[in-house]
Amino acid sequence: MDARYFLLKMEEHYEEHSKKMSDLTNEEVYELITRALELKNGAKVEAREDLFVANLFFEKFNTYKNTVLRLQSINIDLML
């Protein structure tokens, strides 16, 4: 697979599956804020087999390593 094709497909996928703040209703924003406060106050997060989160790191190694350690400390499964 050509790198340009791969990047184009990633961009199409991102546009299809991402949202901007302007796309959200007031109720959706309120739900996000409420959930964030619950998590901040110690609410438990149930593992989901159907949910994946990805992050590409373009940072210094120390920042990457610290982020990995933080994610592992809250029981996030990582694929490195």
Order of alpha helices (4+ residues) and beta strands (2+ residues): alpha-alpha-alpha
